[in-house]
Amino acid sequence: MTERTPLLHYRLSASVNESESCSPPAGGTPEQHLSSPRRRSTHQRQPKKLSIFFGVVIPTLLSMFSVVVFLRIGFVVGQSGLYQAIAMFLVAYFIISMTVLSVCAISTNGALDAGGAYYMISRALGPEFGGSIGIMFFLANVCGCALFVLGLVEAIVATFGVPEDGTVATSAYQVLPSGYWWSLLYGTAIALLCLLVCLVGAHIYAKATFLIFLVVMFVLGTIFISFFAVHPRTVVLPRFSNPTVNGTGPTFPTTANFTGFKLDTLLGNLWADYTVDYTTGTMMTFATVFAVMFNGCTGIMAGSNMSGELKNPSYSIPRGTITAVIFTFIIYNLLCVLVACSCDRPSLPPFYFLFASFFLSCFFMCRHLFLTPVYRGYTLKVPPRSSVLLQRDYSFLRDINIWHPFVTIGVYSSTLSAAMSNLIGASRILYALARDDLFGKALSPAKKTSHSGNPWVSVIISWFLVQLVLFSGKLNTIASIVTIFFLLVPTFRYFTWHTCVLGIVGCAVMMFLINAIYASASIAFMLLLLLLIHYLSPTSSWGYISQALIFHQVRKYLLLLDVRKDHVKFWRPQVLLMVSNPRSSVGLITFINDIKKSGLYVLGHVQLGDLSTLPSDPLQSQYESWLSLVDHLNIKAFVNLTLADSVRHGIQHLLFISGLGGMRPNTLVLGFYDNCLPKDKLIDPSLSTIQCTDSGPSQDLEQQSPLFHFASLRGSTDRQDYGEFGDGKVLGPQEYVSIIADAMKMLKNVVLARYFNNFDRSQVLSSPTFSLGKGSVYVDVWPVNLLRPDSSSYVDTCSLFLLQLACILNMVRAWRNATLRLFLCVEEGRSVRGSEEKLGQLLKELRIKAQVYPVPWDQQVALHWQRQGEWSKKHSSQSPDATTEENKPRADEEEDEDYVNSFPSNATRLSDDYLSAVNKLILATAQPAPAVRFLYLPRPPA
């Protein structure tokens, strides 16, 4: 099954595994396919049987209940106070709620495969956004893994480490050396343990998650019980060196009190009091505390990363993620309230509490805001108070627990599982990125898997990056980076644009509040990745949302393109090129692409047949070859195929129905009807790969030509069909002329292209002198009806159309150095200078740069039937002299245009001698020979 499978099958399928084919081989039966021992063993080695609870809820909870719940709840409340702590959780959970809604929308919008959040985003927004956000999410998981490892190291050192200041250890268990390099060593050992587990396989982690979940829930239960069961006690604070300069600075207490539930303790912890972090020596702010706190919310993607292991990811991911988010939000806020009510503060006079509690319900405290009640004319200020226990001991939950090792076990187990979850998630995202070939060979080694399907190379690469992040040394140091990376992820669209805007604005604001430099650098890096993927990644067929957005915009602007507002100033050729066989039309197809002038360009083809006698539509299987041809030639064209009983009827269909609204073909281009044998230009890639320098990057001539399923040309040895007329043609001369007449009746311009089977654009434009701008390539225009010598008008519709096509061709970048030549046919007795000046003035008004060449053609005109017989004698006396001809109004010329262009007066009496003489004149005059020649042709018979 592929991503182009019909929608009903696509939605009902549990997942789409692109890495292995689920359909039986050609010519084989389903029974043979199912009996393959290799496929059966592969399926048995990679079972997808995790339910909602085990596959989504447990990994998400374990990722969110890691560092923050055990080591940073007191830090958040102690620094920001209860009010701001709850506000931080509300903001954080608002942002992740927008993300969860996006995950729900996308995960239920189609089948899911391994890759988690990257897979969902890339299939929704396309490879550009998916690849760039996927890389950011991969880096977020790498940094998140390092964050949890450092959190575990911090907990180990706090319990078993020797004090860094050299004082005597207070516990017999404090035997581990402490310091930066020792912490790095411990972190490396923990990262190696995670690496070993991930190399064996994700199934070991999946089996251990339930046991770890039970341990964490039990520890959380003991924490809640301890707040009620443990009596007030004095807690010895950890001994860290004071962040002072030259040994001077404030002196911090060495002990703090756990008071139990007291009102004065709660009132003292309501307000923010940002101080120096005793582990890093940096001053804390709202942004830095929020960055640390938000890391407890980043585990929401842990369940999504397990999408490849779930029974039904589209059903499990939304329900499991929402359940975990609600549960953790309740637990975090309950812990904040319990901590704020039970940690000590300096005592205050009892009468403060009466008035402070009265005003609690009236004011919301912001940062550095004072509560100012008035009592008997006196102004009383409650200054911001802080809990020493919360600010100076991040592992205080262990000290107040009913049994200290409970919290230690909870920290170790949950943090280790979160680290492994992030490492596994990072490796799966990297593997999915490599499998989609978005970055070419750069990530190709990450595609390698073991016999059981474990991407071991991706695991090693992820572990190596985690090890690099561990050199930062402190948990709070990388918290901002992790938060910003995760804030970049929820920037995709889903059902309601209002919530989308709120989510994006919330993420952007918090990113720049946390760290403007990191946020700007991350956004710039993501945009750079987006551009690289856009221009370098291969074409994908993932059905992403950008195609839907393009469709919406195109439809909207097509409705605004009103045909009633057409004006000659904005006219441009909208071309329908009829192609009998693309094998012989490569030169013409690429040439018409140059003269379309950013207009509509449609490749049309008529296949003879009757749909009522056929089992299915034969055209559907041909579209892929035609679109591949368009990509191969690097042209900007649409393809329109039709099935008809005759070529004439088929072209009528295409002229009627091609285009939409104001974008409809106004020019029909046909190949010339002659006996020249066509040449196959799709055999040799060097002949068919055209260097369209004006419309896109050039293609490599040595690139292998794609496989085109087009019929053989007439005259080839392998063609059995000799056509209706015995020469391989399916079109007769009378029907060909009728097609031209039909197009004229529909008010379409008609262009007949001859000898383009020998036209090689790359060869014409690659001459050394032409590339240097010396103008060795010529474009000739004969803007006069050569079949009617008495028509001397150069400003009729057909003449102007020829001039416009030649001018458009000369404006194309590849043809800009070509020289435009206009040939002015004159007879003896006429004012050559006057006609040349008139034509020069016309070119000046039209801003066309061209060289005008007068061409005498008295000998050719003498062979015309109008100059022989009674008609010539009758009208010779009425012919004006040269002076009269110069003063004749232009309106008289335009009055005769219909007669001049009418078919009976032009072609019915033309002799072969006259036609041969005119052809020789054109060939002999235009020296050196031009690359392209535009000629004036008469109207066909009605």
Secondary structure as the mmCIF struct_conf table of DSSP 4:
data_model
#
loop_
_struct_conf.conf_type_id
_struct_conf.id
_struct_conf.beg_label_comp_id
_struct_conf.beg_label_asym_id
_struct_conf.beg_label_seq_id
_struct_conf.end_label_comp_id
_struct_conf.end_label_asym_id
_struct_conf.end_label_seq_id
TURN_TY1_P TURN_TY1_P1 GLU A 3 ARG A 4
BEND BEND1 THR A 5 THR A 5
HELX_RH_AL_P HELX_RH_AL_P1 LEU A 7 LEU A 12
BEND BEND2 SER A 13 ALA A 14
TURN_TY1_P TURN_TY1_P2 GLU A 18 SER A 19
BEND BEND3 GLU A 20 GLU A 20
BEND BEND4 SER A 23 SER A 23
HELX_LH_PP_P HELX_LH_PP_P1 PRO A 24 PRO A 25
TURN_TY1_P TURN_TY1_P3 ALA A 26 GLY A 27
HELX_RH_AL_P HELX_RH_AL_P2 PRO A 30 LEU A 34
TURN_TY1_P TURN_TY1_P4 SER A 35 SER A 35
HELX_RH_AL_P HELX_RH_AL_P3 PRO A 37 ARG A 45
BEND BEND5 GLN A 46 GLN A 46
STRN STRN1 LEU A 50 LEU A 50
HELX_RH_AL_P HELX_RH_AL_P4 ILE A 52 ILE A 52
HELX_RH_PI_P HELX_RH_PI_P1 PHE A 53 VAL A 57
HELX_RH_AL_P HELX_RH_AL_P5 ILE A 58 MET A 64
BEND BEND6 PHE A 65 SER A 66
HELX_RH_AL_P HELX_RH_AL_P6 VAL A 67 VAL A 67
HELX_RH_PI_P HELX_RH_PI_P2 VAL A 68 ARG A 72
HELX_RH_AL_P HELX_RH_AL_P7 ILE A 73 SER A 107
TURN_TY1_P TURN_TY1_P5 THR A 108 THR A 108
BEND BEND7 ASN A 109 GLY A 110
TURN_TY1_P TURN_TY1_P6 ALA A 114 GLY A 116
HELX_RH_AL_P HELX_RH_AL_P8 ALA A 117 LEU A 125
HELX_RH_AL_P HELX_RH_AL_P9 PRO A 127 PHE A 160
STRN STRN2 GLY A 161 GLY A 161
HELX_LH_PP_P HELX_LH_PP_P2 VAL A 162 PRO A 163
TURN_TY1_P TURN_TY1_P7 GLU A 164 ASP A 165
HELX_LH_PP_P HELX_LH_PP_P3 THR A 167 ALA A 169
BEND BEND8 THR A 170 SER A 171
TURN_TY1_P TURN_TY1_P8 ALA A 172 TYR A 173
STRN STRN3 LEU A 176 LEU A 176
BEND BEND9 GLY A 179 GLY A 179
HELX_RH_AL_P HELX_RH_AL_P10 TYR A 180 VAL A 200
HELX_RH_AL_P HELX_RH_AL_P11 ALA A 202 ALA A 229
BEND BEND10 VAL A 230 VAL A 230
HELX_LH_PP_P HELX_LH_PP_P4 HIS A 231 PRO A 232
STRN STRN4 ARG A 233 VAL A 236
HELX_LH_PP_P HELX_LH_PP_P5 LEU A 237 PRO A 238
STRN STRN5 VAL A 245 VAL A 245
TURN_TY1_P TURN_TY1_P9 ASN A 246 GLY A 247
STRN STRN6 THR A 248 THR A 248
BEND BEND11 GLY A 249 GLY A 249
HELX_LH_PP_P HELX_LH_PP_P6 PRO A 250 PRO A 253
BEND BEND12 THR A 254 THR A 254
STRN STRN7 THR A 255 PHE A 258
BEND BEND13 PHE A 261 PHE A 261
HELX_RH_AL_P HELX_RH_AL_P12 LEU A 263 GLY A 268
TURN_TY1_P TURN_TY1_P10 ASN A 269 ASN A 269
BEND BEND14 LEU A 270 TRP A 271
STRN STRN8 VAL A 276 VAL A 276
TURN_TY1_P TURN_TY1_P11 TYR A 278 THR A 280
HELX_LH_PP_P HELX_LH_PP_P7 THR A 282 THR A 282
STRN STRN9 MET A 283 MET A 283
HELX_LH_PP_P HELX_LH_PP_P8 MET A 284 MET A 284
HELX_RH_AL_P HELX_RH_AL_P13 PHE A 286 PHE A 294
HELX_RH_3T_P HELX_RH_3T_P1 ASN A 295 MET A 301
TURN_TY1_P TURN_TY1_P12 ALA A 302 GLY A 303
HELX_RH_3T_P HELX_RH_3T_P2 SER A 304 GLU A 309
STRN STRN10 LEU A 310 LEU A 310
BEND BEND15 LYS A 311 LYS A 311
HELX_RH_AL_P HELX_RH_AL_P14 PRO A 313 SER A 342
STRN STRN11 CYS A 343 CYS A 343
HELX_RH_AL_P HELX_RH_AL_P15 PRO A 350 LEU A 360
TURN_TY1_P TURN_TY1_P13 SER A 361 CYS A 362
TURN_TY1_P TURN_TY1_P14 ARG A 367 HIS A 368
HELX_LH_PP_P HELX_LH_PP_P9 LEU A 369 PHE A 370
STRN STRN12 LEU A 371 LEU A 371
STRN STRN13 VAL A 374 TYR A 375
TURN_TY1_P TURN_TY1_P15 ARG A 376 GLY A 377
STRN STRN14 TYR A 378 THR A 379
STRN STRN15 VAL A 382 VAL A 382
HELX_RH_AL_P HELX_RH_AL_P16 VAL A 388 ARG A 392
TURN_TY1_P TURN_TY1_P16 TYR A 394 SER A 395
HELX_RH_AL_P HELX_RH_AL_P17 PHE A 396 ASP A 399
TURN_TY1_P TURN_TY1_P17 ILE A 400 ILE A 400
BEND BEND16 ASN A 401 TRP A 403
TURN_TY1_P TURN_TY1_P18 HIS A 404 HIS A 404
HELX_RH_AL_P HELX_RH_AL_P18 PRO A 405 ARG A 435
TURN_TY1_P TURN_TY1_P19 ASP A 436 PHE A 439
HELX_RH_3T_P HELX_RH_3T_P3 GLY A 440 LYS A 447
TURN_TY1_P TURN_TY1_P20 HIS A 451 SER A 452
BEND BEND17 GLY A 453 GLY A 453
HELX_RH_AL_P HELX_RH_AL_P19 TRP A 456 VAL A 469
HELX_RH_3T_P HELX_RH_3T_P4 LEU A 470 SER A 472
HELX_RH_AL_P HELX_RH_AL_P20 LEU A 475 LEU A 487
TURN_TY1_P TURN_TY1_P21 LEU A 488 LEU A 488
BEND BEND18 VAL A 489 VAL A 489
BEND BEND19 PHE A 495 PHE A 495
HELX_RH_AL_P HELX_RH_AL_P21 TRP A 497 ILE A 514
HELX_RH_AL_P HELX_RH_AL_P22 ALA A 516 LEU A 536
BEND BEND20 SER A 537 SER A 537
HELX_LH_PP_P HELX_LH_PP_P10 PRO A 538 THR A 539
HELX_RH_AL_P HELX_RH_AL_P23 ILE A 545 LEU A 560
HELX_RH_3T_P HELX_RH_3T_P5 VAL A 563 LYS A 565
HELX_RH_3T_P HELX_RH_3T_P6 VAL A 568 PHE A 570
STRN STRN16 VAL A 575 MET A 578
BEND BEND21 SER A 580 SER A 580
HELX_RH_3T_P HELX_RH_3T_P7 PRO A 582 SER A 584
HELX_RH_AL_P HELX_RH_AL_P24 VAL A 586 ASP A 594
BEND BEND22 ILE A 595 LYS A 596
TURN_TY1_P TURN_TY1_P22 LYS A 597 SER A 598
BEND BEND23 GLY A 599 GLY A 599
STRN STRN17 TYR A 601 LEU A 608
HELX_RH_3T_P HELX_RH_3T_P8 LEU A 611 THR A 613
BEND BEND24 LEU A 614 SER A 616
TURN_TY1_P TURN_TY1_P23 PRO A 618 GLN A 622
HELX_RH_AL_P HELX_RH_AL_P25 TYR A 623 LEU A 633
TURN_TY1_P TURN_TY1_P24 ASN A 634 ASN A 634
STRN STRN18 PHE A 638 ALA A 644
BEND BEND25 ASP A 645 SER A 646
HELX_RH_AL_P HELX_RH_AL_P26 VAL A 647 ILE A 657
BEND BEND26 SER A 658 GLY A 659
STRN STRN19 LEU A 660 LEU A 660
TURN_TY1_P TURN_TY1_P25 GLY A 661 GLY A 662
STRN STRN20 MET A 663 MET A 663
STRN STRN21 THR A 667 GLY A 671
BEND BEND27 ASP A 674 ASP A 674
HELX_LH_PP_P HELX_LH_PP_P11 CYS A 676 PRO A 678
BEND BEND28 LYS A 681 ASP A 684
HELX_RH_AL_P HELX_RH_AL_P27 PRO A 685 SER A 688
TURN_TY1_P TURN_TY1_P26 THR A 693 SER A 695
BEND BEND29 GLY A 696 GLY A 696
HELX_LH_PP_P HELX_LH_PP_P12 PRO A 697 ASP A 700
TURN_TY1_P TURN_TY1_P27 LEU A 701 GLU A 702
BEND BEND30 GLN A 703 GLN A 703
HELX_LH_PP_P HELX_LH_PP_P13 GLN A 704 PRO A 706
HELX_LH_PP_P HELX_LH_PP_P14 ALA A 711 LEU A 713
TURN_TY1_P TURN_TY1_P28 ARG A 714 GLY A 715
TURN_TY1_P TURN_TY1_P29 THR A 717 ASP A 718
TURN_TY1_P TURN_TY1_P30 GLU A 724 PHE A 725
BEND BEND31 GLY A 726 GLY A 728
BEND BEND32 VAL A 730 VAL A 730
HELX_RH_AL_P HELX_RH_AL_P28 PRO A 733 LYS A 745
TURN_TY1_P TURN_TY1_P31 MET A 746 LEU A 747
STRN STRN22 ASN A 749 ALA A 753
BEND BEND33 TYR A 755 TYR A 755
HELX_RH_3T_P HELX_RH_3T_P9 PHE A 756 ASN A 758
HELX_RH_AL_P HELX_RH_AL_P29 ARG A 761 VAL A 764
TURN_TY1_P TURN_TY1_P32 LEU A 765 SER A 766
HELX_RH_AL_P HELX_RH_AL_P30 PRO A 768 SER A 771
TURN_TY1_P TURN_TY1_P33 LEU A 772 GLY A 773
STRN STRN23 TYR A 778 ASN A 785
TURN_TY1_P TURN_TY1_P34 LEU A 786 LEU A 787
TURN_TY1_P TURN_TY1_P35 PRO A 789 ASP A 790
BEND BEND34 TYR A 794 TYR A 794
BEND BEND35 ASP A 796 ASP A 796
HELX_RH_AL_P HELX_RH_AL_P31 THR A 797 MET A 811
BEND BEND36 VAL A 812 VAL A 812
HELX_RH_3T_P HELX_RH_3T_P10 ARG A 813 TRP A 815
TURN_TY1_P TURN_TY1_P36 ARG A 816 ASN A 817
HELX_LH_PP_P HELX_LH_PP_P15 ALA A 818 ALA A 818
STRN STRN24 THR A 819 VAL A 826
TURN_TY1_P TURN_TY1_P37 GLU A 828 GLY A 829
BEND BEND37 ARG A 830 ARG A 830
HELX_RH_AL_P HELX_RH_AL_P32 VAL A 832 LEU A 846
TURN_TY1_P TURN_TY1_P38 ARG A 847 ARG A 847
STRN STRN25 GLN A 851 PRO A 856
HELX_RH_AL_P HELX_RH_AL_P33 ASP A 858 VAL A 861
TURN_TY1_P TURN_TY1_P39 ALA A 862 LEU A 863
BEND BEND38 HIS A 864 HIS A 864
HELX_RH_3T_P HELX_RH_3T_P11 TRP A 865 ARG A 867
BEND BEND39 GLN A 868 GLY A 869
HELX_RH_AL_P HELX_RH_AL_P34 GLU A 870 SER A 876
TURN_TY1_P TURN_TY1_P40 SER A 877 GLN A 878
HELX_RH_AL_P HELX_RH_AL_P35 ALA A 882 ASN A 887
BEND BEND40 LYS A 888 LYS A 888
HELX_RH_AL_P HELX_RH_AL_P36 ARG A 890 GLU A 895
TURN_TY1_P TURN_TY1_P41 ASP A 896 ASP A 896
HELX_RH_AL_P HELX_RH_AL_P37 GLU A 897 ASN A 901
HELX_RH_AL_P HELX_RH_AL_P38 PHE A 903 ASN A 906
TURN_TY1_P TURN_TY1_P42 ALA A 907 ARG A 909
HELX_RH_AL_P HELX_RH_AL_P39 ASP A 912 THR A 925
BEND BEND41 ALA A 926 ALA A 926
BEND BEND42 PRO A 928 PRO A 928
HELX_LH_PP_P HELX_LH_PP_P16 ALA A 929 PRO A 930
BEND BEND43 ALA A 931 ALA A 931
STRN STRN26 VAL A 932 TYR A 936
HELX_LH_PP_P HELX_LH_PP_P17 PRO A 938 PRO A 941
#
